[in-house]
Amino acid sequence: MTMQKALKDALRDILGPEARAHGYKGTAPTWRKSTSLGDWAIVNVQSSKANTAQYAKCTINLSLVPEAAWDWQRHRIPGLPPIPAESHGLFRERLQPAGSFGHVERWWEMRSIEEARAAVGDMVAQLRENGWPVLDLLLDRDELLARVQKQDLGFFKGPGHEAYFSHAEALLLSDRGPSAELDQALRRNRESATPYQLRHVGEFETWIRRRAASMV
């Protein structure tokens, strides 16, 4: 049996039931959970392109795609599929094996069926601690907005990403209709945009205001 097959079987037998128990649907390597508001939580197991028949490694990607962010992306890129992928997330984060620390990224590695099953068992443990609870929390729009305002969206954290955070804040606030807060978020987005981003700021602002008006 190849390691790719061993990993696939372990994900099916161990992680699949765990994902379904938390309300997620799908099969390896991606599981999704949606809300009545159209928001998506996504868990994706990404395998290395360097995997061989004798060796495999993988990581877990977490993603949260609010409806407003997905609608904007489909507006900008006609022809996207009806269901988002992990890469479309407004919030994106990556889990690591037990014992990982610091800023050195680690992936799960396996060279036998036993190691594959042990690795997937640890994936479940990491998801229980830092995966499912985080995504469930962020499916609450107030919590997601608070996370944006704290400048923490997983891969994007802290100063240096002002344009990303103001863009995300405007998307989320648009669901509440026109407001002074939305005006301020759009102003910050315009002021923090790079020269390249400025090409799309006007279109984004028009789209956001139209969306907000439709919520009244």
N, C-alpha and C positions, 0 to 999 in steps of 0.2 A: 504494500500500500504506500502511495506517495504521501509526503507530508501535507500537500495541499488537500488530499482526500481526508487525511486524518484530522486536519483542522476543520474542514467542512463538516465532517461527521460530529466532531465535538461541539461545534457551534449549534448544530441542529439538535443534538441530544441534551445539551446543558444550558446554553444561553437562550435558545429558542423558547423553551417553556418558561424561563425566568422573564423574558420580555413580554410574553403573553400574559403572565400573571400581573404585570404592571400596566396592562391595557394597550400594549403595542401590537401591531400587526405586521406581517411580512415574514420573510425568510432570510437566512444568511446571504449576504453580509449586512443587510439593512433592515431595520425595524422602525416603524413610525407610529405616532399617536397624534390624533387630531382632536380639536375641540369644536364645539358648536359655533364658535366665532370664526373658525377657519384658520386657527393657528396650528402649527406643526412642531412636534418634538421628534427629533431623529437621532437614532443611535446607529453608527456605521462602523463595521470592522474593516479597516483598510489593511490589505496585505502588501508586503513589499514586492516591488518588481524584481528583486533579486532572489526571490524564492526558487528553490530547486526541488527535485523529487526527495532529497534527503534532508532538507533544511527549510524552515519557514519562520518568518517573523511577521508580526502584525501589531496594530495599535487600534485604539477605540476613539472615534470622533463623536463628539456630542454637538448637536445643533438645535437652535430654536428659530423657527421661521414664522414671525407674526404675519397675519393676513396682509396688512398694509405693505410690508416689505416685499412679500411675494407678488402682490398686485403691481407694485412699482416695477419690479424686475420684468414681469411679463409685459408691461407697457413698453419698457425700454427695449426688450428683446422678443419680438413676436415669434411665435413658434416654440416657445418653451413648453415642456410637458405639463399636464394638469397638476401633477404632484411634485413638490420640490425635492431636490436632493440635499444631502448634507452641506454641500458647498454653497447653497443659497442662504444659509443661516445668517441672521443678524447677530446672534450670539453663537460663537463656535469655541469649543474647548477640546482638549485631548486628555484622556486618562492614561496612566502609566502603571507598570507592575508594582506590586507591593515592594517596599524598600527603596523606591526611587526617591531622589531628593535633589534639591537645588535646581539649576536651570539646564542640566544635562538631560536631554530627552532619551528615554529608554523605551524600547518596544518589547513585546513578549517574543521569546525565541523558543523554538522546539525542534527536536531532532528524532523524536520517537512518538508513538501513539500515546504512551503514558505522559510524556511531556506536553503533548497537545492538550490532553484532557486536564492536566494540572494547570496549564496556562489559562484555559477557558474557565476553569473553576476560579482562578484568581480574578479574571475579568469580571465575573459575576460579583465577587466580593467588592471590587473597586466600584462597580456600578451601584451596588447597594449603598455604599458609603458616599460616593461623590458623583454619581450619575443620575439615577432615577430621582432622588430627592431634589437635586438641583433643577432638572428639567421640569419637574412638577411645580416647583416654586415659580419658575419663569413663565409657565403657562398662565399664571395670574398676571394680567396686564399691568396692574399697579406695581407689582414686584419687578417686572421687567423694566418699567419706566424708571423706577427707583434705581435699578442697577445701571441704567444708561446715565442717569444724572450723577451717579457716583463714579462714572467713567470706568466701568468694568464690564466688558463684554467678551470675556475669555481671551482670545488672541489679541484683542485690542484693550489695553489698560492704560490709564493715566494720561498725563500731558503728552502732547505730540500727535494726538488723534482727534483734535477738536472738530474737524470737519466730519469725521465719521460719527462722533457722538451727537453733534447737532443735527445731522441727517437722520440718525436713528430716532432722536427725540421728536423731530417733526413728523416722522412717519407714525409714531405711536400717538402723539397728541392729535393727529388728524382724525382719529376715530372718535374724538370727543367734540368735534365740531370747531368752528372758528373761536379763537380766544387770544388774549394778550400773550399767554404763554407760547402759543403756536407762532405768533408774530415774532416773538423774541428768538425762538429756536430757528426760524427761517432767516432772521437777520444774522445770527451767529453763523449759520451755515454759509451764508453769502460772504461774510467777512473772513471766514477761515478757509474758504475754498482755494485750492491751488489753481494756477492758470489753466491747467487742463480741465479741472472740475468746473471752473467758471463757465465753460462751454455748455454745461448742462444745468446750471443752477436755475436759470430762468424757466426752463421746461419743468424742472422738479417743483419749483415754487408754484407755478400755474396748476400743475397736477395736484399738488397737496391742497391748495386752496379749494379746488373743485371738489376734491374728496371730502374735505372738512364741511363744505357747504351742504353736501348730500347727506350728512349725518344729522342735520337739524330736523 
